[in-house]
Amino acid sequence: MLKEYSKFWNEERLAKAYSQKLSPVEVSILASIVDCEAIMSDEKPRIAGVYLNRLNRKIKLDADPTIKFSLNDFTITRILTKQLQVESPYNTYKHTGLPPGPIGCPTINGIEAVLNAEKHDYLFFVAKPDFSGYHNFSRTLAEHNRYALLYQKELDKRKIFK
């Protein structure tokens, strides 16, 4: 395993990790979150970029998959406000920075998305209400809240309450 780990974390990947101000372990933690957020692989680098922007600005990640992990229930389809109060070091709605470990086994695709994250100024994203698997990305909280409301209305319309 150590041989494969060393082969994977070659000089190029290590340089990319450090350029993101992350260790290989931190890349893996973030990749595990990105993997859970993205249904569409082509969005992973953009989602990774959002999280890196938030980390660099010391803004909480507010990552729904960390709530599912904290509650030990990845079947949850709608995060409720009361669930955001769960006491856990993995709750990124309560704690700034990365959680203490990965929330799953990160894929190579997820790791590569973090190492090659898109450079942009997005700070938020929410699933599109067409349930296409894609997200709307926002630079401001006001813009994000407008997109989030559209998604919440669609969840209500489809009677998705859990």
DAJO-V497641 format. One record per residue. N is the residue number from 0. RES is the residue in three letters. PHI is phi in degrees with one decimal (999 if undefined). Layout:
{{N	RES	PHI} {N	RES	PHI}}
This chain:
{{0	MET	999} {1	LEU	-62.9} {2	LYS	-61.2} {3	GLU	-68.1} {4	TYR	-60.3} {5	SER	-64.9} {6	LYS	-67.9} {7	PHE	-66.7} {8	TRP	-86.0} {9	ASN	-75.4} {10	GLU	-57.9} {11	GLU	-65.0} {12	ARG	-66.2} {13	LEU	-61.4} {14	ALA	-62.3} {15	LYS	-65.2} {16	ALA	-59.6} {17	TYR	-66.4} {18	SER	-69.0} {19	GLN	-87.8} {20	LYS	64.9} {21	LEU	-128.6} {22	SER	-84.7} {23	PRO	-55.8} {24	VAL	-65.4} {25	GLU	-65.3} {26	VAL	-59.4} {27	SER	-65.1} {28	ILE	-61.7} {29	LEU	-64.5} {30	ALA	-61.3} {31	SER	-64.6} {32	ILE	-73.2} {33	VAL	-58.0} {34	ASP	-57.8} {35	CYS	-75.5} {36	GLU	-77.5} {37	ALA	-95.2} {38	ILE	-86.3} {39	MET	-98.1} {40	SER	-58.2} {41	ASP	-69.2} {42	GLU	-91.6} {43	LYS	-55.9} {44	PRO	-63.2} {45	ARG	-71.3} {46	ILE	-63.4} {47	ALA	-58.6} {48	GLY	-62.0} {49	VAL	-61.2} {50	TYR	-64.2} {51	LEU	-65.3} {52	ASN	-59.8} {53	ARG	-67.7} {54	LEU	-59.7} {55	ASN	-64.2} {56	ARG	-97.1} {57	LYS	58.5} {58	ILE	-99.1} {59	LYS	-56.0} {60	LEU	-68.6} {61	ASP	49.6} {62	ALA	-94.6} {63	ASP	-55.1} {64	PRO	-59.9} {65	THR	-71.8} {66	ILE	-71.4} {67	LYS	-58.5} {68	PHE	-64.3} {69	SER	-61.1} {70	LEU	-90.2} {71	ASN	54.8} {72	ASP	-149.8} {73	PHE	-83.5} {74	THR	-86.3} {75	ILE	-61.3} {76	THR	-107.4} {77	ARG	-143.6} {78	ILE	-79.4} {79	LEU	-98.9} {80	THR	-53.7} {81	LYS	-63.5} {82	GLN	-71.3} {83	LEU	-69.8} {84	GLN	-90.0} {85	VAL	-55.7} {86	GLU	-82.7} {87	SER	-166.1} {88	PRO	-66.9} {89	TYR	-88.9} {90	ASN	-76.7} {91	THR	-79.6} {92	TYR	-86.2} {93	LYS	-105.9} {94	HIS	-118.7} {95	THR	-79.3} {96	GLY	91.9} {97	LEU	-76.0} {98	PRO	-67.9} {99	PRO	-69.1} {100	GLY	-161.3} {101	PRO	-67.8} {102	ILE	-97.6} {103	GLY	-176.9} {104	CYS	-82.0} {105	PRO	-68.0} {106	THR	-85.6} {107	ILE	-61.1} {108	ASN	-60.1} {109	GLY	-67.2} {110	ILE	-62.3} {111	GLU	-62.9} {112	ALA	-64.0} {113	VAL	-70.0} {114	LEU	-65.6} {115	ASN	-120.4} {116	ALA	-59.5} {117	GLU	-65.7} {118	LYS	-93.5} {119	HIS	-159.7} {120	ASP	-116.6} {121	TYR	-72.7} {122	LEU	-120.4} {123	PHE	-140.9} {124	PHE	-156.7} {125	VAL	-148.9} {126	ALA	-58.1} {127	LYS	-72.2} {128	PRO	-71.5} {129	ASP	-84.4} {130	PHE	57.4} {131	SER	-75.9} {132	GLY	95.0} {133	TYR	-96.7} {134	HIS	-123.9} {135	ASN	-94.9} {136	PHE	-109.0} {137	SER	-135.7} {138	ARG	-95.6} {139	THR	-120.9} {140	LEU	-65.6} {141	ALA	-61.0} {142	GLU	-63.9} {143	HIS	-60.0} {144	ASN	-62.5} {145	ARG	-64.1} {146	TYR	-65.3} {147	ALA	-63.3} {148	LEU	-63.1} {149	LEU	-60.4} {150	TYR	-66.9} {151	GLN	-62.9} {152	LYS	-63.2} {153	GLU	-68.4} {154	LEU	-59.9} {155	ASP	-60.6} {156	LYS	-59.2} {157	ARG	-86.9} {158	LYS	58.9} {159	ILE	-100.3} {160	PHE	-117.2} {161	LYS	-125.4}}
